[in-house]
Amino acid sequence: MFYCFLSKTEKTVKKISIIKTLVINLYHTQKYTQMKKQLLTAIAVCLSLCGYAQTKGTNALGFGIVSTTEKTSGYSNDNKNTLNSFTLSYGHFIKDNTKIGVEVNYGENKQETINLSNYESKVYGGNINYQRYFPIVKTLYAYAGGKAGYSYSKGTYSGQNNGQGNKNEQYGVGAYGGVTWFVSKRFAFETSLLSANVSYSKTEQSDNNYGTYHKNTRTSFDMSTQGFINNLGFKIYLLF
């Protein structure tokens, strides 16, 4: 009888030991699973902070402005040239760090010569573009891109050259680059620093002064580049 009692006790102790081992293993397994989930969540958050703004499927609605004023003084007169340009754009990231888009723009140019003639023109245009982004540090990116566009402008003179005017059509392609700062998940700032352009333009010059009308047509082909921080402009993007 005593032998049987010890045998049952040993069996009970053994069962308790097995159950205890299972409980400990289950606890560590759950703890490991929880830690794994936390680690994966942390990695996902880090990735979202580093690349949320440039991921495939993101849309970008942008607004840009360029404003310059130039004044010169001469022996006989003073000149003032003012340029204001506004752009509205939409882009879509077709893959990570790669965006295609369309852009429309409107501009006004005023050239004033004291005591002589003044010139004022308005410009309408648009382009399609492609941009590729390259990470620099954290949310600061460099970008390079290309575009093809069309613009139309009409200008008139007043003062001594009253009655004169011109119309201009321009077709162009270009490459450009700059820096973009993705401030948050919804906003980004962008500026263009370098550009190179090739354009073809057709200009019609008219003169309706003193009751006579003359019209001249001129075509031109132009290649130009802009250096570091020339005609610096900014864009603000809303990302969604």
C-alpha positions as CSV (number, residue, x, y, z in Angstrom):
1,M,0.0,0.0,0.0
2,F,2.8,2.4,0.8
3,Y,4.5,1.7,-2.5
4,C,1.3,2.5,-4.4
5,F,0.9,5.8,-2.5
6,L,4.4,6.9,-3.4
7,S,3.8,6.0,-7.1
8,K,0.7,8.2,-7.2
9,T,2.5,11.0,-5.6
10,E,5.4,10.9,-8.1
11,K,2.9,10.8,-10.9
12,T,1.1,13.9,-9.5
13,V,4.4,15.7,-9.0
14,K,5.4,14.8,-12.6
15,K,2.1,16.1,-14.0
16,I,2.4,19.3,-12.0
17,S,6.0,19.7,-13.4
18,I,4.8,19.2,-17.0
19,I,1.9,21.6,-16.6
20,K,4.3,24.2,-15.1
21,T,6.7,23.7,-18.0
22,L,3.8,24.2,-20.5
23,V,2.7,27.4,-18.7
24,I,6.2,28.8,-18.7
25,N,6.7,28.0,-22.4
26,L,3.3,29.5,-23.3
27,Y,4.2,32.7,-21.3
28,H,7.5,33.1,-23.1
29,T,5.9,32.3,-26.5
30,Q,3.2,35.0,-25.9
31,K,5.8,37.4,-24.7
32,Y,8.0,36.7,-27.8
33,T,5.0,37.2,-30.0
34,Q,4.1,40.4,-28.3
35,M,7.6,41.7,-28.6
36,K,7.7,40.7,-32.3
37,K,4.5,42.6,-32.9
38,Q,5.9,45.6,-31.1
39,L,9.1,45.4,-33.1
40,L,7.2,45.1,-36.4
41,T,5.0,48.1,-35.4
42,A,8.1,50.2,-34.6
43,I,9.7,49.3,-38.0
44,A,6.5,50.2,-39.8
45,V,6.3,53.6,-38.0
46,C,9.9,54.3,-38.8
47,L,9.4,53.4,-42.5
48,S,6.3,55.6,-42.6
49,L,8.2,58.5,-41.1
50,C,11.0,58.1,-43.6
51,G,9.0,57.5,-46.8
52,Y,5.3,58.2,-46.4
53,A,5.3,61.2,-48.7
54,Q,6.9,59.4,-51.7
55,T,5.1,56.1,-51.7
56,K,3.2,54.7,-54.7
57,G,-0.4,55.9,-55.0
58,T,0.2,59.3,-53.2
59,N,-1.4,62.4,-54.8
60,A,0.2,65.9,-54.7
61,L,-1.7,69.1,-55.2
62,G,0.7,72.0,-55.5
63,F,0.8,75.8,-55.6
64,G,3.8,77.9,-56.6
65,I,4.8,81.5,-56.9
66,V,7.7,83.4,-58.4
67,S,8.1,87.1,-57.8
68,T,11.0,89.3,-58.9
69,T,11.5,93.1,-59.1
70,E,14.5,94.6,-60.9
71,K,15.3,98.4,-60.9
72,T,18.0,100.1,-62.9
73,S,19.0,103.8,-63.0
74,G,20.5,105.5,-66.0
75,Y,21.6,108.9,-67.1
76,S,18.4,109.9,-68.7
77,N,15.7,107.5,-67.2
78,D,15.0,104.9,-64.6
79,N,13.7,101.4,-65.4
80,K,11.6,99.0,-63.3
81,N,10.8,95.4,-64.3
82,T,8.3,93.4,-62.3
83,L,7.5,89.7,-62.8
84,N,4.9,87.7,-61.0
85,S,4.1,84.1,-61.9
86,F,1.7,81.6,-60.3
87,T,1.4,77.9,-60.9
88,L,-1.1,75.2,-59.9
89,S,-0.1,71.6,-60.3
90,Y,-1.3,68.0,-59.7
91,G,1.0,65.0,-59.5
92,H,0.6,61.3,-58.8
93,F,3.3,58.9,-57.6
94,I,3.3,56.0,-60.0
95,K,5.8,54.2,-57.8
96,D,8.0,55.0,-54.8
97,N,9.9,58.3,-55.3
98,T,8.6,58.7,-58.8
99,K,6.0,61.3,-59.8
100,I,4.3,62.4,-63.0
101,G,2.1,65.5,-63.2
102,V,0.5,68.4,-65.0
103,E,0.9,72.1,-64.3
104,V,-0.9,75.3,-65.4
105,N,0.5,78.8,-64.9
106,Y,-0.3,82.4,-65.2
107,G,2.1,85.3,-65.1
108,E,2.2,89.1,-65.4
109,N,5.2,91.2,-66.5
110,K,5.5,95.0,-66.3
111,Q,8.3,97.0,-67.7
112,E,8.3,100.7,-66.7
113,T,10.5,103.4,-68.1
114,I,10.0,106.7,-66.4
115,N,8.8,109.5,-68.8
116,L,8.9,107.2,-71.7
117,S,7.0,104.0,-72.6
118,N,5.6,101.2,-70.5
119,Y,5.1,97.6,-71.4
120,E,2.7,95.1,-69.9
121,S,2.2,91.4,-70.8
122,K,0.2,88.4,-69.5
123,V,1.3,84.8,-69.9
124,Y,-0.8,81.6,-69.9
125,G,0.7,78.2,-70.1
126,G,1.0,74.6,-69.0
127,N,3.3,71.5,-69.0
128,I,3.5,67.9,-68.3
129,N,6.3,66.7,-66.1
130,Y,8.2,63.9,-64.5
131,Q,10.2,63.9,-61.3
132,R,12.4,61.4,-59.5
133,Y,13.3,61.9,-55.8
134,F,16.5,60.9,-54.0
135,P,16.8,60.9,-50.2
136,I,19.4,63.2,-48.7
137,V,18.7,63.0,-44.9
138,K,15.5,62.1,-43.1
139,T,12.6,64.0,-44.9
140,L,14.9,66.1,-47.1
141,Y,15.1,65.0,-50.7
142,A,16.8,66.1,-53.9
143,Y,14.9,65.7,-57.2
144,A,15.6,65.7,-60.9
145,G,13.0,65.9,-63.6
146,G,12.0,66.8,-67.1
147,K,9.0,68.6,-68.7
148,A,7.4,69.6,-72.0
149,G,5.2,72.7,-72.2
150,Y,3.4,75.4,-74.1
151,S,2.9,79.1,-73.3
152,Y,1.0,82.0,-74.9
153,S,1.6,85.7,-74.1
154,K,0.2,89.0,-75.2
155,G,1.7,92.4,-74.5
156,T,0.9,96.0,-75.1
157,Y,2.8,99.3,-74.9
158,S,1.6,102.6,-73.5
159,G,3.2,106.1,-73.4
160,Q,5.3,107.1,-76.4
161,N,4.9,103.7,-78.0
162,N,1.1,103.6,-77.5
163,G,-0.6,101.3,-79.9
164,Q,2.2,98.8,-80.3
165,G,1.9,95.2,-79.1
166,N,3.0,91.6,-79.6
167,K,1.8,88.1,-79.3
168,N,4.1,85.1,-78.6
169,E,3.7,81.3,-78.7
170,Q,6.4,79.1,-77.2
171,Y,7.0,75.4,-77.2
172,G,9.7,74.0,-75.0
173,V,11.3,71.0,-73.3
174,G,13.6,71.1,-70.3
175,A,15.3,69.4,-67.5
176,Y,15.5,70.7,-63.9
177,G,16.5,69.9,-60.4
178,G,16.1,71.1,-56.8
179,V,15.3,70.2,-53.2
180,T,12.0,69.0,-51.5
181,W,11.3,69.0,-47.8
182,F,8.5,66.7,-46.8
183,V,7.5,68.6,-43.6
184,S,4.7,66.1,-42.6
185,K,2.5,63.4,-44.0
186,R,0.3,66.1,-45.7
187,F,2.6,69.0,-46.6
188,A,5.9,69.5,-48.5
189,F,7.9,72.5,-49.7
190,E,9.9,72.4,-52.9
191,T,12.3,74.8,-54.7
192,S,14.0,74.6,-58.1
193,L,17.7,75.3,-58.2
194,L,19.0,74.3,-61.6
195,S,17.4,74.1,-65.1
196,A,18.2,73.8,-68.8
197,N,15.6,74.5,-71.5
198,V,15.2,74.3,-75.3
199,S,12.4,76.3,-76.8
200,Y,10.9,77.3,-80.1
201,S,8.9,80.6,-80.2
202,K,6.9,82.5,-82.7
203,T,6.3,86.3,-82.2
204,E,3.9,88.7,-84.0
205,Q,4.7,92.4,-83.6
206,S,2.0,94.9,-84.4
207,D,2.0,98.7,-84.7
208,N,-1.3,100.5,-84.9
209,N,0.0,104.0,-84.3
210,Y,-1.1,107.1,-86.3
211,G,-3.9,105.2,-88.1
212,T,-1.5,102.7,-89.8
213,Y,-1.2,99.0,-89.1
214,H,2.0,96.9,-89.5
215,K,2.6,93.3,-88.6
216,N,5.9,91.4,-88.4
217,T,6.4,87.7,-87.6
218,R,9.5,86.3,-86.1
219,T,10.5,82.8,-85.1
220,S,13.4,81.7,-82.9
221,F,15.1,78.7,-81.4
222,D,16.7,79.1,-78.0
223,M,18.8,77.1,-75.6
224,S,19.2,78.4,-72.1
225,T,20.4,77.4,-68.6
226,Q,19.9,78.8,-65.2
227,G,22.5,78.4,-62.5
228,F,22.3,77.8,-58.8
229,I,19.5,79.8,-57.2
230,N,18.6,81.9,-60.2
231,N,14.9,82.9,-60.4
232,L,14.4,81.0,-57.1
233,G,10.7,79.9,-56.7
234,F,8.8,77.9,-54.2
235,K,6.0,75.4,-54.3
236,I,3.8,74.1,-51.5
237,Y,2.3,70.6,-51.9
238,L,-0.7,69.1,-50.2
239,L,-0.3,65.3,-50.1
240,F,-3.2,62.9,-50.0
